[in-house]
């Protein structure tokens, strides 16, 4: 690793050590804000959501700016052990790649531009945003695009992992909390009455038996399930959380209708099932030949890597769904994201940051 990439990694570790579960990113937001101020960036601020903004001035502030954003939050609760382990060429820690390294990459851009004495023609807005994971429902990025809208060169979303991948298609997501309610009772004396747990289990079996198309890729997941108060109690209350995704908005809409019909049909006089929408990530895309995508591909190729064009559910969903150009790029390789043994490979950080900085430098010519 170079001294520069070691500096980026060191900052990523500092960020990772600050717990930042979705809806509780405050301490990490404050840390990033303080670091932006130390870098003497302009217009450092935090909005009501907890997004942190800073501007690196370009030569011509009449030009549209480039917005580079990285999400602050992680999937891990405050109680998780954030201990870091180091192996040969690896750093292992919850959230180190998703997305502590991405946030550190915001600073890496500034350091690299200053070290190379590169002054951009356009302003560069750096944003550390909240609410990307889980039930955050991309609320931070909604705030970012509300602020800048279409008056930008584009949006570059940084992720710590996925080096070499260029996301330019956003898959649609619909999430539900399904609630089953019954009168409940005693497992012996009231046997025969419906149990909310049993009714929910029957519904889940029907949902997961639905045939989903392989093309376009479409998925379903029951992420959580809970209910009941005791082993000898007919549960009066049970709930689960359902995640539906598809690359095709029309297919997603079809699956949504089927799911809602199954839930509706499961209701009886003594069984009440409801479904509340708890997340909607809109789909969108820009074509593979869009200048922003081609710039990402070219910068990746020039660093000796083949760019993989792909789709995903990321902060880019929001600008892409609104017709604003956006791409997602990664800084290094790694794996086991969203687990306590998540890891990043340290050696590729140098190449990953080289690609990102080249993209930022050349974006003004689009």
TORKOL-4160 file (C-alpha; in steps of 0.2 Angstrom, whole numbers, padded with zeros to 4 digits, m for minus):
366
<pt num="1" X="0000" Y="0000" Z="0000"/>
<pt num="2" X="0005" Y="0018" Z="m0003"/>
<pt num="3" X="0006" Y="0031" Z="0011"/>
<pt num="4" X="m0009" Y="0039" Z="0003"/>
<pt num="5" X="m0020" Y="0023" Z="0003"/>
<pt num="6" X="m0014" Y="0019" Z="0021"/>
<pt num="7" X="m0020" Y="0037" Z="0026"/>
<pt num="8" X="m0037" Y="0033" Z="0018"/>
<pt num="9" X="m0038" Y="0016" Z="0027"/>
<pt num="10" X="m0033" Y="0024" Z="0044"/>
<pt num="11" X="m0047" Y="0036" Z="0042"/>
<pt num="12" X="m0059" Y="0022" Z="0037"/>
<pt num="13" X="m0054" Y="0013" Z="0054"/>
<pt num="14" X="m0058" Y="0028" Z="0064"/>
<pt num="15" X="m0075" Y="0030" Z="0056"/>
<pt num="16" X="m0079" Y="0011" Z="0058"/>
<pt num="17" X="m0075" Y="0013" Z="0077"/>
<pt num="18" X="m0090" Y="0025" Z="0078"/>
<pt num="19" X="m0106" Y="0015" Z="0079"/>
<pt num="20" X="m0119" Y="0022" Z="0066"/>
<pt num="21" X="m0135" Y="0011" Z="0065"/>
<pt num="22" X="m0148" Y="0018" Z="0053"/>
<pt num="23" X="m0157" Y="0032" Z="0062"/>
<pt num="24" X="m0143" Y="0034" Z="0075"/>
<pt num="25" X="m0129" Y="0041" Z="0064"/>
<pt num="26" X="m0127" Y="0057" Z="0074"/>
<pt num="27" X="m0110" Y="0053" Z="0082"/>
<pt num="28" X="m0103" Y="0048" Z="0065"/>
<pt num="29" X="m0111" Y="0063" Z="0057"/>
<pt num="30" X="m0102" Y="0075" Z="0069"/>
<pt num="31" X="m0085" Y="0066" Z="0067"/>
<pt num="32" X="m0086" Y="0069" Z="0048"/>
<pt num="33" X="m0092" Y="0087" Z="0050"/>
<pt num="34" X="m0077" Y="0090" Z="0061"/>
<pt num="35" X="m0065" Y="0082" Z="0049"/>
<pt num="36" X="m0073" Y="0092" Z="0034"/>
<pt num="37" X="m0069" Y="0108" Z="0045"/>
<pt num="38" X="m0051" Y="0102" Z="0048"/>
<pt num="39" X="m0049" Y="0101" Z="0029"/>
<pt num="40" X="m0054" Y="0119" Z="0027"/>
<pt num="41" X="m0068" Y="0115" Z="0015"/>
<pt num="42" X="m0081" Y="0127" Z="0011"/>
<pt num="43" X="m0099" Y="0128" Z="0016"/>
<pt num="44" X="m0098" Y="0114" Z="0029"/>
<pt num="45" X="m0115" Y="0110" Z="0036"/>
<pt num="46" X="m0127" Y="0097" Z="0042"/>
<pt num="47" X="m0145" Y="0096" Z="0037"/>
<pt num="48" X="m0160" Y="0091" Z="0048"/>
<pt num="49" X="m0159" Y="0073" Z="0043"/>
<pt num="50" X="m0140" Y="0072" Z="0048"/>
<pt num="51" X="m0133" Y="0073" Z="0031"/>
<pt num="52" X="m0116" Y="0082" Z="0031"/>
<pt num="53" X="m0110" Y="0093" Z="0017"/>
<pt num="54" X="m0094" Y="0101" Z="0011"/>
<pt num="55" X="m0088" Y="0110" Z="m0004"/>
<pt num="56" X="m0071" Y="0110" Z="m0013"/>
<pt num="57" X="m0071" Y="0126" Z="m0024"/>
<pt num="58" X="m0067" Y="0124" Z="m0042"/>
<pt num="59" X="m0061" Y="0138" Z="m0054"/>
<pt num="60" X="m0078" Y="0142" Z="m0061"/>
<pt num="61" X="m0093" Y="0142" Z="m0049"/>
<pt num="62" X="m0105" Y="0146" Z="m0063"/>
<pt num="63" X="m0102" Y="0128" Z="m0069"/>
<pt num="64" X="m0113" Y="0114" Z="m0062"/>
<pt num="65" X="m0105" Y="0104" Z="m0048"/>
<pt num="66" X="m0102" Y="0086" Z="m0046"/>
<pt num="67" X="m0109" Y="0078" Z="m0031"/>
<pt num="68" X="m0100" Y="0064" Z="m0023"/>
<pt num="69" X="m0109" Y="0055" Z="m0009"/>
<pt num="70" X="m0106" Y="0040" Z="0003"/>
<pt num="71" X="m0118" Y="0033" Z="0016"/>
<pt num="72" X="m0114" Y="0034" Z="0035"/>
<pt num="73" X="m0125" Y="0021" Z="0042"/>
<pt num="74" X="m0122" Y="0003" Z="0045"/>
<pt num="75" X="m0134" Y="m0012" Z="0047"/>
<pt num="76" X="m0127" Y="m0016" Z="0065"/>
<pt num="77" X="m0134" Y="m0010" Z="0081"/>
<pt num="78" X="m0125" Y="0000" Z="0094"/>
<pt num="79" X="m0122" Y="m0016" Z="0104"/>
<pt num="80" X="m0111" Y="m0024" Z="0091"/>
<pt num="81" X="m0093" Y="m0027" Z="0095"/>
<pt num="82" X="m0083" Y="m0016" Z="0083"/>
<pt num="83" X="m0067" Y="m0024" Z="0086"/>
<pt num="84" X="m0055" Y="m0024" Z="0071"/>
<pt num="85" X="m0044" Y="m0039" Z="0066"/>
<pt num="86" X="m0030" Y="m0038" Z="0053"/>
<pt num="87" X="m0023" Y="m0052" Z="0043"/>
<pt num="88" X="m0011" Y="m0052" Z="0028"/>
<pt num="89" X="m0018" Y="m0039" Z="0016"/>
<pt num="90" X="m0035" Y="m0039" Z="0025"/>
<pt num="91" X="m0045" Y="m0029" Z="0038"/>
<pt num="92" X="m0059" Y="m0038" Z="0046"/>
<pt num="93" X="m0073" Y="m0028" Z="0055"/>
<pt num="94" X="m0091" Y="m0024" Z="0055"/>
<pt num="95" X="m0095" Y="m0011" Z="0042"/>
<pt num="96" X="m0077" Y="m0008" Z="0037"/>
<pt num="97" X="m0082" Y="m0009" Z="0018"/>
<pt num="98" X="m0100" Y="m0005" Z="0019"/>
<pt num="99" X="m0097" Y="0009" Z="0021"/>
<pt num="100" X="m0083" Y="0016" Z="0032"/>
<pt num="101" X="m0071" Y="0015" Z="0018"/>
<pt num="102" X="m0083" Y="0024" Z="0006"/>
<pt num="103" X="m0085" Y="0039" Z="0018"/>
<pt num="104" X="m0066" Y="0039" Z="0020"/>
<pt num="105" X="m0065" Y="0040" Z="0001"/>
<pt num="106" X="m0073" Y="0057" Z="0002"/>
<pt num="107" X="m0057" Y="0064" Z="0011"/>
<pt num="108" X="m0046" Y="0053" Z="0000"/>
<pt num="109" X="m0052" Y="0063" Z="m0015"/>
<pt num="110" X="m0048" Y="0080" Z="m0007"/>
<pt num="111" X="m0031" Y="0074" Z="m0002"/>
<pt num="112" X="m0026" Y="0067" Z="m0019"/>
<pt num="113" X="m0032" Y="0083" Z="m0028"/>
<pt num="114" X="m0022" Y="0094" Z="m0017"/>
<pt num="115" X="m0007" Y="0082" Z="m0017"/>
<pt num="116" X="m0007" Y="0083" Z="m0036"/>
<pt num="117" X="m0010" Y="0101" Z="m0036"/>
<pt num="118" X="m0026" Y="0098" Z="m0047"/>
<pt num="119" X="m0039" Y="0112" Z="m0046"/>
<pt num="120" X="m0055" Y="0107" Z="m0054"/>
<pt num="121" X="m0065" Y="0118" Z="m0066"/>
<pt num="122" X="m0081" Y="0114" Z="m0057"/>
<pt num="123" X="m0086" Y="0114" Z="m0038"/>
<pt num="124" X="m0086" Y="0097" Z="m0030"/>
<pt num="125" X="m0099" Y="0094" Z="m0016"/>
<pt num="126" X="m0094" Y="0080" Z="m0004"/>
<pt num="127" X="m0109" Y="0073" Z="0006"/>
<pt num="128" X="m0109" Y="0060" Z="0020"/>
<pt num="129" X="m0128" Y="0054" Z="0020"/>
<pt num="130" X="m0139" Y="0045" Z="0032"/>
<pt num="131" X="m0152" Y="0032" Z="0030"/>
<pt num="132" X="m0146" Y="0021" Z="0016"/>
<pt num="133" X="m0147" Y="0004" Z="0025"/>
<pt num="134" X="m0163" Y="m0006" Z="0030"/>
<pt num="135" X="m0178" Y="0004" Z="0034"/>
<pt num="136" X="m0169" Y="0020" Z="0032"/>
<pt num="137" X="m0177" Y="0020" Z="0015"/>
<pt num="138" X="m0164" Y="0031" Z="0007"/>
<pt num="139" X="m0171" Y="0046" Z="0016"/>
<pt num="140" X="m0153" Y="0054" Z="0017"/>
<pt num="141" X="m0151" Y="0053" Z="m0002"/>
<pt num="142" X="m0169" Y="0059" Z="m0005"/>
<pt num="143" X="m0163" Y="0075" Z="0005"/>
<pt num="144" X="m0147" Y="0077" Z="m0005"/>
<pt num="145" X="m0156" Y="0076" Z="m0022"/>
<pt num="146" X="m0170" Y="0088" Z="m0015"/>
<pt num="147" X="m0156" Y="0100" Z="m0012"/>
<pt num="148" X="m0146" Y="0099" Z="m0029"/>
<pt num="149" X="m0160" Y="0092" Z="m0040"/>
<pt num="150" X="m0154" Y="0092" Z="m0059"/>
<pt num="151" X="m0142" Y="0106" Z="m0057"/>
<pt num="152" X="m0127" Y="0095" Z="m0057"/>
<pt num="153" X="m0115" Y="0086" Z="m0068"/>
<pt num="154" X="m0121" Y="0070" Z="m0060"/>
<pt num="155" X="m0120" Y="0060" Z="m0044"/>
<pt num="156" X="m0106" Y="0049" Z="m0039"/>
<pt num="157" X="m0110" Y="0036" Z="m0025"/>
<pt num="158" X="m0095" Y="0029" Z="m0016"/>
<pt num="159" X="m0096" Y="0011" Z="m0009"/>
<pt num="160" X="m0081" Y="0004" Z="0000"/>
<pt num="161" X="m0083" Y="m0013" Z="m0009"/>
<pt num="162" X="m0087" Y="m0018" Z="m0027"/>
<pt num="163" X="m0071" Y="m0011" Z="m0035"/>
<pt num="164" X="m0073" Y="m0013" Z="m0054"/>
<pt num="165" X="m0092" Y="m0013" Z="m0054"/>
<pt num="166" X="m0101" Y="0002" Z="m0061"/>
<pt num="167" X="m0120" Y="0003" Z="m0055"/>
<pt num="168" X="m0130" Y="0013" Z="m0067"/>
<pt num="169" X="m0147" Y="0003" Z="m0065"/>
<pt num="170" X="m0157" Y="0004" Z="m0049"/>
<pt num="171" X="m0168" Y="m0010" Z="m0045"/>
<pt num="172" X="m0185" Y="m0007" Z="m0037"/>
<pt num="173" X="m0189" Y="m0012" Z="m0019"/>
<pt num="174" X="m0205" Y="m0013" Z="m0010"/>
<pt num="175" X="m0205" Y="m0018" Z="0009"/>
<pt num="176" X="m0219" Y="m0023" Z="0020"/>
<pt num="177" X="m0222" Y="m0026" Z="0038"/>
<pt num="178" X="m0236" Y="m0039" Z="0039"/>
<pt num="179" X="m0246" Y="m0041" Z="0055"/>
<pt num="180" X="m0257" Y="m0055" Z="0060"/>
<pt num="181" X="m0270" Y="m0053" Z="0074"/>
<pt num="182" X="m0281" Y="m0066" Z="0082"/>
<pt num="183" X="m0291" Y="m0067" Z="0099"/>
<pt num="184" X="m0277" Y="m0079" Z="0106"/>
<pt num="185" X="m0280" Y="m0091" Z="0121"/>
<pt num="186" X="m0274" Y="m0106" Z="0130"/>
<pt num="187" X="m0265" Y="m0120" Z="0119"/>
<pt num="188" X="m0275" Y="m0133" Z="0128"/>
<pt num="189" X="m0292" Y="m0126" Z="0134"/>
<pt num="190" X="m0294" Y="m0115" Z="0118"/>
<pt num="191" X="m0287" Y="m0127" Z="0106"/>
<pt num="192" X="m0296" Y="m0124" Z="0089"/>
<pt num="193" X="m0295" Y="m0106" Z="0089"/>
<pt num="194" X="m0283" Y="m0098" Z="0077"/>
<pt num="195" X="m0265" Y="m0093" Z="0082"/>
<pt num="196" X="m0258" Y="m0078" Z="0075"/>
<pt num="197" X="m0241" Y="m0087" Z="0073"/>
<pt num="198" X="m0249" Y="m0101" Z="0064"/>
<pt num="199" X="m0259" Y="m0090" Z="0052"/>
<pt num="200" X="m0243" Y="m0080" Z="0048"/>
<pt num="201" X="m0233" Y="m0096" Z="0045"/>
<pt num="202" X="m0246" Y="m0102" Z="0033"/>
<pt num="203" X="m0245" Y="m0085" Z="0024"/>
<pt num="204" X="m0226" Y="m0085" Z="0023"/>
<pt num="205" X="m0227" Y="m0102" Z="0016"/>
<pt num="206" X="m0238" Y="m0096" Z="0002"/>
<pt num="207" X="m0228" Y="m0081" Z="m0001"/>
<pt num="208" X="m0211" Y="m0091" Z="m0003"/>
<pt num="209" X="m0220" Y="m0103" Z="m0014"/>
<pt num="210" X="m0223" Y="m0090" Z="m0027"/>
<pt num="211" X="m0214" Y="m0093" Z="m0043"/>
<pt num="212" X="m0202" Y="m0078" Z="m0047"/>
<pt num="213" X="m0194" Y="m0075" Z="m0064"/>
<pt num="214" X="m0176" Y="m0077" Z="m0066"/>
<pt num="215" X="m0175" Y="m0064" Z="m0080"/>
<pt num="216" X="m0178" Y="m0050" Z="m0076"/>
<pt num="217" X="m0170" Y="m0055" Z="m0059"/>
<pt num="218" X="m0184" Y="m0054" Z="m0045"/>
<pt num="219" X="m0182" Y="m0059" Z="m0027"/>
<pt num="220" X="m0192" Y="m0061" Z="m0011"/>
<pt num="221" X="m0186" Y="m0062" Z="0007"/>
<pt num="222" X="m0194" Y="m0063" Z="0024"/>
<pt num="223" X="m0181" Y="m0054" Z="0034"/>
<pt num="224" X="m0188" Y="m0055" Z="0052"/>
<pt num="225" X="m0202" Y="m0064" Z="0060"/>
<pt num="226" X="m0209" Y="m0063" Z="0078"/>
<pt num="227" X="m0224" Y="m0066" Z="0089"/>
<pt num="228" X="m0232" Y="m0075" Z="0103"/>
<pt num="229" X="m0229" Y="m0074" Z="0122"/>
<pt num="230" X="m0227" Y="m0092" Z="0127"/>
<pt num="231" X="m0225" Y="m0110" Z="0122"/>
<pt num="232" X="m0243" Y="m0114" Z="0129"/>
<pt num="233" X="m0251" Y="m0098" Z="0122"/>
<pt num="234" X="m0261" Y="m0097" Z="0106"/>
<pt num="235" X="m0253" Y="m0081" Z="0099"/>
<pt num="236" X="m0264" Y="m0066" Z="0097"/>
<pt num="237" X="m0251" Y="m0056" Z="0088"/>
<pt num="238" X="m0237" Y="m0060" Z="0076"/>
<pt num="239" X="m0228" Y="m0050" Z="0062"/>
<pt num="240" X="m0214" Y="m0052" Z="0049"/>
<pt num="241" X="m0205" Y="m0040" Z="0037"/>
<pt num="242" X="m0205" Y="m0044" Z="0018"/>
<pt num="243" X="m0193" Y="m0037" Z="0005"/>
<pt num="244" X="m0198" Y="m0038" Z="m0013"/>
<pt num="245" X="m0185" Y="m0033" Z="m0027"/>
<pt num="246" X="m0185" Y="m0033" Z="m0046"/>
<pt num="247" X="m0175" Y="m0026" Z="m0060"/>
<pt num="248" X="m0191" Y="m0023" Z="m0070"/>
<pt num="249" X="m0203" Y="m0011" Z="m0062"/>
<pt num="250" X="m0218" Y="m0019" Z="m0071"/>
<pt num="251" X="m0213" Y="m0036" Z="m0064"/>
<pt num="252" X="m0212" Y="m0029" Z="m0046"/>
<pt num="253" X="m0229" Y="m0021" Z="m0048"/>
<pt num="254" X="m0236" Y="m0038" Z="m0053"/>
<pt num="255" X="m0228" Y="m0047" Z="m0038"/>
<pt num="256" X="m0234" Y="m0033" Z="m0027"/>
<pt num="257" X="m0252" Y="m0036" Z="m0033"/>
<pt num="258" X="m0250" Y="m0055" Z="m0030"/>
<pt num="259" X="m0243" Y="m0053" Z="m0012"/>
<pt num="260" X="m0257" Y="m0040" Z="m0008"/>
<pt num="261" X="m0270" Y="m0052" Z="m0014"/>
<pt num="262" X="m0263" Y="m0067" Z="m0004"/>
<pt num="263" X="m0264" Y="m0056" Z="0012"/>
<pt num="264" X="m0281" Y="m0050" Z="0008"/>
<pt num="265" X="m0287" Y="m0068" Z="0005"/>
<pt num="266" X="m0280" Y="m0074" Z="0022"/>
<pt num="267" X="m0292" Y="m0063" Z="0032"/>
<pt num="268" X="m0307" Y="m0071" Z="0040"/>
<pt num="269" X="m0319" Y="m0066" Z="0054"/>
<pt num="270" X="m0307" Y="m0072" Z="0067"/>
<pt num="271" X="m0291" Y="m0068" Z="0059"/>
<pt num="272" X="m0285" Y="m0051" Z="0054"/>
<pt num="273" X="m0270" Y="m0048" Z="0043"/>
<pt num="274" X="m0263" Y="m0031" Z="0037"/>
<pt num="275" X="m0248" Y="m0025" Z="0027"/>
<pt num="276" X="m0240" Y="m0008" Z="0030"/>
<pt num="277" X="m0228" Y="m0002" Z="0017"/>
<pt num="278" X="m0211" Y="0002" Z="0026"/>
<pt num="279" X="m0200" Y="0005" Z="0012"/>
<pt num="280" X="m0200" Y="0010" Z="m0006"/>
<pt num="281" X="m0185" Y="0011" Z="m0017"/>
<pt num="282" X="m0189" Y="0017" Z="m0034"/>
<pt num="283" X="m0181" Y="0010" Z="m0050"/>
<pt num="284" X="m0172" Y="0020" Z="m0063"/>
<pt num="285" X="m0157" Y="0019" Z="m0075"/>
<pt num="286" X="m0146" Y="0028" Z="m0087"/>
<pt num="287" X="m0140" Y="0019" Z="m0103"/>
<pt num="288" X="m0124" Y="0010" Z="m0104"/>
<pt num="289" X="m0118" Y="0023" Z="m0117"/>
<pt num="290" X="m0122" Y="0038" Z="m0106"/>
<pt num="291" X="m0106" Y="0049" Z="m0104"/>
<pt num="292" X="m0106" Y="0047" Z="m0085"/>
<pt num="293" X="m0106" Y="0028" Z="m0087"/>
<pt num="294" X="m0093" Y="0028" Z="m0100"/>
<pt num="295" X="m0082" Y="0040" Z="m0090"/>
<pt num="296" X="m0083" Y="0027" Z="m0076"/>
<pt num="297" X="m0079" Y="0013" Z="m0088"/>
<pt num="298" X="m0064" Y="0022" Z="m0096"/>
<pt num="299" X="m0057" Y="0027" Z="m0079"/>
<pt num="300" X="m0058" Y="0009" Z="m0073"/>
<pt num="301" X="m0050" Y="0002" Z="m0089"/>
<pt num="302" X="m0036" Y="0015" Z="m0088"/>
<pt num="303" X="m0032" Y="0008" Z="m0071"/>
<pt num="304" X="m0030" Y="m0010" Z="m0078"/>
<pt num="305" X="m0047" Y="m0017" Z="m0073"/>
<pt num="306" X="m0062" Y="m0022" Z="m0084"/>
<pt num="307" X="m0078" Y="m0013" Z="m0078"/>
<pt num="308" X="m0093" Y="m0023" Z="m0074"/>
<pt num="309" X="m0109" Y="m0014" Z="m0078"/>
<pt num="310" X="m0123" Y="m0019" Z="m0066"/>
<pt num="311" X="m0138" Y="m0015" Z="m0056"/>
<pt num="312" X="m0142" Y="m0014" Z="m0037"/>
<pt num="313" X="m0152" Y="m0005" Z="m0023"/>
<pt num="314" X="m0141" Y="0009" Z="m0018"/>
<pt num="315" X="m0142" Y="0028" Z="m0014"/>
<pt num="316" X="m0142" Y="0030" Z="m0033"/>
<pt num="317" X="m0160" Y="0024" Z="m0034"/>
<pt num="318" X="m0166" Y="0041" Z="m0029"/>
<pt num="319" X="m0157" Y="0052" Z="m0043"/>
<pt num="320" X="m0159" Y="0038" Z="m0056"/>
<pt num="321" X="m0178" Y="0037" Z="m0053"/>
<pt num="322" X="m0179" Y="0056" Z="m0055"/>
<pt num="323" X="m0170" Y="0056" Z="m0071"/>
<pt num="324" X="m0154" Y="0063" Z="m0064"/>
<pt num="325" X="m0137" Y="0055" Z="m0070"/>
<pt num="326" X="m0129" Y="0044" Z="m0056"/>
<pt num="327" X="m0117" Y="0030" Z="m0055"/>
<pt num="328" X="m0110" Y="0019" Z="m0040"/>
<pt num="329" X="m0092" Y="0015" Z="m0039"/>
<pt num="330" X="m0082" Y="0005" Z="m0027"/>
<pt num="331" X="m0065" Y="0008" Z="m0019"/>
<pt num="332" X="m0058" Y="m0010" Z="m0015"/>
<pt num="333" X="m0063" Y="m0028" Z="m0015"/>
<pt num="334" X="m0069" Y="m0039" Z="0000"/>
<pt num="335" X="m0083" Y="m0049" Z="0006"/>
<pt num="336" X="m0095" Y="m0054" Z="0019"/>
<pt num="337" X="m0104" Y="m0038" Z="0019"/>
<pt num="338" X="m0118" Y="m0035" Z="0033"/>
<pt num="339" X="m0109" Y="m0049" Z="0044"/>
<pt num="340" X="m0098" Y="m0047" Z="0059"/>
<pt num="341" X="m0084" Y="m0054" Z="0049"/>
<pt num="342" X="m0085" Y="m0041" Z="0034"/>
<pt num="343" X="m0068" Y="m0038" Z="0027"/>
<pt num="344" X="m0059" Y="m0027" Z="0014"/>
<pt num="345" X="m0043" Y="m0031" Z="0004"/>
<pt num="346" X="m0031" Y="m0017" Z="0008"/>
<pt num="347" X="m0019" Y="m0018" Z="m0008"/>
<pt num="348" X="m0033" Y="m0013" Z="m0021"/>
<pt num="349" X="m0037" Y="0003" Z="m0011"/>
<pt num="350" X="m0023" Y="0013" Z="m0021"/>
<pt num="351" X="m0031" Y="0008" Z="m0038"/>
<pt num="352" X="m0048" Y="0011" Z="m0032"/>
<pt num="353" X="m0045" Y="0029" Z="m0026"/>
<pt num="354" X="m0035" Y="0032" Z="m0042"/>
<pt num="355" X="m0050" Y="0027" Z="m0052"/>
<pt num="356" X="m0062" Y="0038" Z="m0042"/>
<pt num="357" X="m0050" Y="0053" Z="m0042"/>
<pt num="358" X="m0048" Y="0052" Z="m0061"/>
<pt num="359" X="m0067" Y="0051" Z="m0063"/>
<pt num="360" X="m0069" Y="0067" Z="m0052"/>
<pt num="361" X="m0056" Y="0076" Z="m0061"/>
<pt num="362" X="m0063" Y="0073" Z="m0079"/>
<pt num="363" X="m0081" Y="0074" Z="m0075"/>
<pt num="364" X="m0081" Y="0093" Z="m0078"/>
<pt num="365" X="m0078" Y="0089" Z="m0097"/>
<pt num="366" X="m0094" Y="0080" Z="m0099"/>
